[in-house]
Amino acid sequence: MTRTDADQPTAGAEAKDVQGIDASRDGWSFNMMLDPRFASDPRPFYADLRDGCPVRDDLDVPGHKPTVLVSRFQDVEQTLRNPQQFSSRFGEGMGGLGNDRPLIPLQIDPPDHKKYRVLLDPFFAPRKMALLEPDVAVLVNQMIDGFADRGECDFTAEFAVPLPCTVFLRLMGLPLEDLDFFLRIKDGIIRGNREPDLLRQAEARASAGRQCYEYFERHLDELEREKRPGLLGDLLDAEVDGIRLTRDEILDICYLMIIAGLDTVTDSLCCFWSHLASHPAHRQRIVEEPEVIPAVVEELLRWESPVSGVARMATEDTDLSGCPVRKGDNLLVFVGAANTDPEGIPDADKVDFDRATNKHYAFGGGIHRCLGSHLARMELRVALREWHRRIPEYTLEEGCELVWTPMLRACERLPLVFSS
Ligand code: HEM
């Protein structure tokens, strides 16, 4: 079923119940994001969204911009593959991230987007990432050393959060002592310090954003005086068509790395380990057959979709499968819903490590497809391999209730108990 203007869940219209949510009063997107059930298991919401989607959430609420919720495989594909029609220069009304300028390359449209990817892609190429693998394996083992003998850990705090951040600092050539600072500003920018109030969240983002710019300014000044190895120094020397990046451009790239490269891997680790802790057969397959790990990474990325969706803005009036889209509308593109759409993926509701092909949108699609996918895959593969070599048996702590964050799907605590 495709919804049109006439049957949108607007204020005062007849309610469409999404998992018991009164969409007529508060709108699908607002309500869904706030529902803790969406955060813990978005799949039933995705199914409801696909049933009635695309849907235009056109609420008469101050500060709310009409938002089109895109969830079917073919609509997600169409949106991501048409950057001219569906721009990435969103922001207003989608929750600013404390940044002064568009993030590079995420919020840059064609044709400029290409020049940044041409410059950045080689730094994140598979063979470059493979060089980091031995170092990441050592790091993973050091982290496991910290809790293996205890027989338990809080996976989030002791593994999923520090691992990608440490890898990132090493990649950039930044001091490892800055780990706590990075974790603080990342949480400030992405989650508004978890402040309950929206205004306070915006203040937290602005303050974290300022600190982020100041931090990188300071390090770039130092690097200009004295070169050190690492990506940050490499960016100072990088050129496209003989032209170097400006200071602002480098800052805008670094700002995005903090948002795109740290939390996403943490989210994926939380999603993977919570799944594996409650699916012993899947765990056992990894232990007995480690060569299946690359397929596990792809399948759990598809199934869990740690990044639920991405944002776009319509540049012209158009429609998606019959749903009107107006110039200036925001679009929330649920890659997680596409990844579990039976119309796009065979046996979409089954976790299957033996798929012949696995075309998923967990890393997005089209020109903005994730720059760090090879780094992320390598971190996830190494973590799965080393962990299951040393800790093959583990479960969730008895009675624990996991609390998940929506859209970027991490759990606040993931208490695991190991058994021999
Ligand atoms: C499993 C972990 C990760 C997931 C699930 C993920 C997911 C995504 C998604 C869905 C997009 C598309 C955004 C859009 O279309 O609006 C994206 C873009 C991006 N990601 Fe990742 N990401 C991950 C890890 C990383 C890492 C480790 C880095 C870098 C260190 C990174 C850097 C980026 C950048 C720079 C972009 C923007 C690319 C562009 O606009 O051309 N990501 N990522």
Residues whose N, C-alpha, C, O or C-beta is under 5 A from the ligand:
A	BS01	HEM	P105 L106 A260 G261 T264 V265 S268 P306 V307 V310 A311 Y361 A362 F363 G364 I367 H368 R369 C370 L371 G372 S373 L375 A376
